[in-house]
Amino acid sequence: MKRISLCSLMLAVLLMRAFGGETLAVSETAPAATVPAKTLETEEKTGEAQKAGVKFKGEVFAWPDYALKAGATTDEIRQMAIRAMHDELAFQWTPETNILYTKEAGAAKGKAFSFSSGTTYAGLPYTTAGQGLLHWLQYYDFETGVVSGITSANCASFGNSCAASVMWGWSAVASSITWSTCATLTISRGCIPVGPYRLDASITNLGNYTSDKVCAENGEDIMMQSYAAILPADALVNTRNKGDHCIMALYVDVACKDGKIDPDKSVLHYQDQGASFTKIDGVLYEGHIEKTITFAKLFDRHYLPFTCAEFLGTKAYTVPSVIFKGHSSTVDEVLSGTLHSPYKLVTVTLTVSDKNGNEVARKKTLVVRKDIESGNALDFSLSGVGISTTLRRKCTKGETYILSVSALDSTATAHENIVRVEFVF
């Protein structure tokens, strides 16, 4: 596979955007707080491509579209995964009110941090929530670029970790994966080791059997060959005893010396979700659109590279779809059914309309982290969506209505009227 030029990739990222979107509730006032000072990076260089994200400045972000056509090539699949993660890192927004993330709210590394009203930010907050850009966009005003409805009171449900940002990039194009954290990048979760290094397929948790052990077992030469085999959109993870981190590859520059890979001159270019703010041209970033790290440091930090079946072409791209499983003669039957999707579901919406097609009520549910981790984001039970109270308030006894179900998946595809049922209230 041909390696992707970063310049052309960034151009594609900025041009390939669609439109649309919706918002949810109005925000409540959050307590004032201050933004932490910029943390300087000392070991890796932050690339000039970081400034590519600033091209969003002055523009209103449009609803993304990550869905590809049947028969998509591995190049197209990999590029779209990079673009989806890039959007997570470069998307610019302004909070309507101050948002304070505390340790209890899942703040990165247990340190409180805040987002100030009127300040422009790029990328999602680094938190343990694991809910990506498509969740965040439910509260984004597509005319003003302002986020409202995410507050200090509910922010624990919103934001991304390093692994989650890579996972959402992969989930925009890959239906073969079920991992969601650094510890779960395993063979059993659809992750395939890159290059010649060996990983025991029986290992189900890299937090217990750390990447330190895997690198030690394979040795430096084998790991260097594996790093050299990395292609765009592959993931790298370390779960060493001193902490863990996950990043997405953009491309590698491999240098050789005396017929062998030179660890100090060979470089990986990558993007990642960070845990500290970097100010560039007046915009505060928490992620890095491009950074570099040598192969020597990758090995020192015990990084393991992974790919997936769609990237390799061993599994064909799956066109997005959502089907209803169950009976659909009555409202109760529909609400006892399940939605199935090859991609992670982000929102599920129940809409009630009158016989003339006028919307009477709407109930939107965000698919949360526990659903994503458990696999329920692929098979979502409608039994947990309470709508009876809404029906009693909005519907008139004896009148005829139609209940319809729609959903948004991780490819940013909206699936309308997945199931419909007519009923008399």
N, C-alpha and C positions, 0 to 999 in steps of 0.2 A: 504493500500500500504506500502511496506517495505521502510524504510528510506535508502537513498543512503549513503554509506561510502564515505567520501570526498577523502580518499587516493585512493580507487579504481576508483572513478570518475575521478580524475586527471590523473590517468594512462590511462583510456579510452580516455580521451580528447587528450592526447598526441599521442596515437596510431592510432586513427580513423581519418586518413587524406588521401585525395586522391591527384591527381596531375593534372596539366594543367594550363591554364591561358593565358592572353594576356596583352599588354600594349598599351598606347595611345601615346600622344604627348611628345616631348622632352621639358624639362623645360626651363624657362628663369631665369636669375639671379635675386635673391631677395636680398633686403638690409640686411646687417649684423645686428645681434641682439644678445642679451644674454639670456640664459636660467634662469628663476627665481630660486631662492634657494629652496631647499626642505622645505616643510611645515610639521612640526611635528604634528602627530595626538595625541591628549591628552585624548579623551573620550572613543574611542574604540581601541581595539588591532588589529593590522595588523597581520594576521595569517602567520605561517611559510609556508603555501601553496602558498603564494605570490611567493615564490622562484620557484615554479613548472614551472612558465612561463619562467624562465631563461633557461630551458632545450631547448628552441628554439634557444638559442645562438649558433652560429656556424652552424646552419642548415638553409636552405632556406625554407621558408614557402611554402607548397604545396596547390594547389587549394582545398578548402574544399568541402565536399559533405554532405549536411544536409538532403537530401531526404531519406525517410523511405519507407518501403514496405507497401502495403495495409494490413490492419489488425494489424498494429503496436500497441503494448500495451501502456498503459498509462505510465508505467515505461520507455519504450523506448522513448516515446514522450517527457517526462519531461527531461530525460538525454540529449537528443539532443538539447533541448532549452538551457540547461545550457552550453553545449559544444559550441553552436553558440555564446552565449554572452561571454563565456570564450575566444574564439578566438578574439573577439572585444577588450578584455582587455589585452591579453597576446601576441598577434601577434607582432613580433619585426621587426623593419624597420629602415633604415637610410636615412635621406633626402639628396638629391643630392646638393641642395643649401639651404641656410638659409630661413626659412619660419616664417614670423612674422604675428601673429594673433592680430589685433587691435580690439578695441571695436566695430568699424564699421563693422569688419569682423565677428562679432558674438562671440567674445571671452567670455569665461565663466565669469559671474559676472562683465562684463564690464572691466576686467583687461587685458591689453595687455600681451601676452606671446609668446615665440618663440621656434623654433626647429632648432638646429644648424647642419650644414653640417658635416658629419662624425661621429656624435654622435648616439648611439643606443637608440631607444625608444621602449617602449612596449605599445600597445594600441593606440587608435585613440585620436586626440585632443578633448578636451571638448569644444564644441561650440554649437550654436543654429541651425546649419545646419541640423542635424537630418538625415544625410546620412551615412550609415554604412560601414562595412568592405568591402563588395562586391563592393561598389563604389570606395573605396580607392584602392582596388587591381587592378583597371583598370590602375593604374599608377605605379604598383609595378613590378620590374624586378625579375622574378622568378629564375634567375641565380645568381644575386648579392645581393639581398635583399635591393636594393636601390629604393627609391621612387623618380621619376622625373616627372615633369609636374604639380605638385601641388606647387604653389608659393605664395608669399605674395600678388600677384595681384588677384589670383582666389581662395584662400584658404577659403573664406567665404562660398563656396559651399560644403566644406568637413569637416567632423567631427561629433561627437556625443554628445548629451546631456545625462544626467542620464536616463531620461525616454526613449529616443530613443534607447539607448543600450539595455535596457530590451525589448523594443518593437521589435527590430530586432532579439533578441533571441527567442521571442515568434513567430515572423513571419517566422522563419525557419521551424516551424512545425504546426502552427495554422492558419487555414483559416477563423476562425470565428470572428476575431478581426479587428477593424478599428481604434483603438486609436493610438495616436502618441506622446502625451505630458502628463505631470503629471495631468493636469486639465481634460484630456479626458479619464482617467481610470474610466469609468462609465458603468452601466449595459447596456445602450443603445448601447455602443461600443463593447459589447461582454465580458465585465469583470464581473465575478461572485464573490460576497463577500465570503470569507473563514470563516467558523465557524458560530456561532449564531448571530453575530452582524447584525443589520438591516441598510440598505441604501435605501432611497426612489428611486424607479426606475425612477421617473420623473426628478431627478437631472441629468442635462446634462453637467454641468461644475463644477468640484470640485475646480476650482479657485475662483468661486463666492460663492458656498456653501462649505466652507472649511472643511478639515478633523477634525479641532478643534471642529466644531459643531457636526460632526458625532460621535466622541469619547465621547463628553459630553452627547449626547443623549442616548448612549448605556451604558455608565458607565464602570468602571474599570474591574469588574468581568467578564462581557460579553466580553470585549476586550481581557482579559487574555485567556479565553477559545478559542477565535478566533485565537490568536497567537499560542496556543498549537496545533491547527488543521492544521497549515501550513505544506505543503509538498514541496519537492524539485521543483524548477522552478516557484513557486508562486511569485507574485510581491507584493511589499509593497510600498505605496505612502503616503507622507504627503503633504498637501497643506495649511499648517498653515499660519497665517498672517506674520510670521517672515521669510518665505521662503518655498520652496518646494524641495522634493527630491524623487527619485524612486530607488528601489533596487530589486535584485532577490534573493530569498531564496535558500540556499543550503540544510540546514536541521536545525532542532531545537533540543535542549536538554531541556527537561521539568523537573523541580524539584518541588516537593510538600512539603508543610509544614502544619501540622495540617489539612490534608485532602483537602487543597486548593493549587492552583498553586502559587509557590513562585516567585514573580516578579523579585526579585533581584538575584536569583540563576538560573532562567530559561533563556536560551540564544538562540538567533538566529544567525546562521552562514550564511553569505550572500556574494554576489559579487556586486560591483557597479562601475559606471564610476565616477571618482573623478574630481576635478577641480584644483588640485595642484600636483606637481611632488614629487614622492618618489623614491630615488635612492637605488636600491638593486643590489649588485654585479655588479656595473658599468652600470646598465640599468635603465633608467628613466621611471617610470610608472606614468600614470595619473589615472589609475583605480586600483581597489583592487580585487584580485582574491579570497581572503577570509578575511573577517573581522567578528567581533562578536559584538553583542549589547544585553543587557539584555531586558527582557520583560518590566521592569520598564521604561527603557529609550524609548522603542518603544511607550509606552503609553504617556509618558511625551511629546514626539514629535508628538503625534497624528497620528501614522502610521495606515493605513487601509490595510489589506491583501486581495488580489484578486487572482483568478485563471481563467481558461477558460474552455470551454466545452471539448476540446480535452484532457486536463489534467485530467478531471473528467471521461472521457469515455462516456459522454452523446452525444458526436458527434464523429463519426469515423474519423480516420485520412484520409485526402484527398490526393491522389497521385497527384503530380505536373503535370500540363498540361497548355497549352496555345492554345486558339482557335482564329480564325479570324472571325470577324463578318462583313459581307458586301459582295459586289460583287467583282469578281476577274478576269474579262475578259480583263481589260486594266490596265495600270499603274495608270491612274487617279482614277479608281474605287478602286484599292488597297489602294492608298493614302487617300481615303475618308473613309476607313474602320477603324475598332477598334480591338485591341487585348484584349482578356479577359483572366484573370488568377485568380484562387482562392487565389494565393499568390501575394504579392507585386512584381511588376516588377522593376528591377534595371537598366537594359539597354535594348534598342531596336535597332537592327542593320539592315540596309537595304544594301544588297549586289547586285551589278550588275556584271554579268559574260557574256562572249561571248559565241557563240554557241559551242565552244570547251571546255567550263567549266573553262576557265581562268578568274580569278577575274580582273575586270576592275576598279571598284570603290566600296568604302565602306563608309557608313555614320552611325556612332554609336552615339546614344543619351542617355545621362544619365537621368534617371527619378528623378526629383528634389523634394525638400521638399513640395512645394505647391501641386504637384501631389499626393504625399503620404498622405498629410493632407486632401485633398479634396476627396480622394478615386479614383482619376484617375490612381493611380498605379495599380489598379485592372482592370480598363477599359481604356486602353491607346489609344488615338486617333492618328492615323498615319498622320492626316492632318497637324500636327505641325512639322513634320519631313521634312524640306526642302531639296530636292535632285536635283531639276531641274538645278541649277547652276553646280553641279557636273556632271550631265549627259551631259550638253553642252560642258564641258571641256574634258571629258573622252571618249565620244562615237562618232562614225563616222556615218554620215548621210547615211541611206540606209542599215546599218548593223543590224543583228538580235542579240538581247540580252535577258537575263533572269534576272528579278528582283525577289529576294527572301527576306523574312523577318524572322529574328530570334530574340530571346529574352532570357534574363537571369532573373530568379526570385529569391526571397528571400530564397529559399531552396538551392541556388547555382546551380540549374539545368539549363543547357543551352538547349533551345528548338530551333532546326534548321528547316529551310524550313517550317515555319508555313503556309505560303502562297507563291506561285510562279506564275509569269506571264511572258510569252514570248512576246516580242514586237520588232517592227522595228523602229529604231530611225529616 
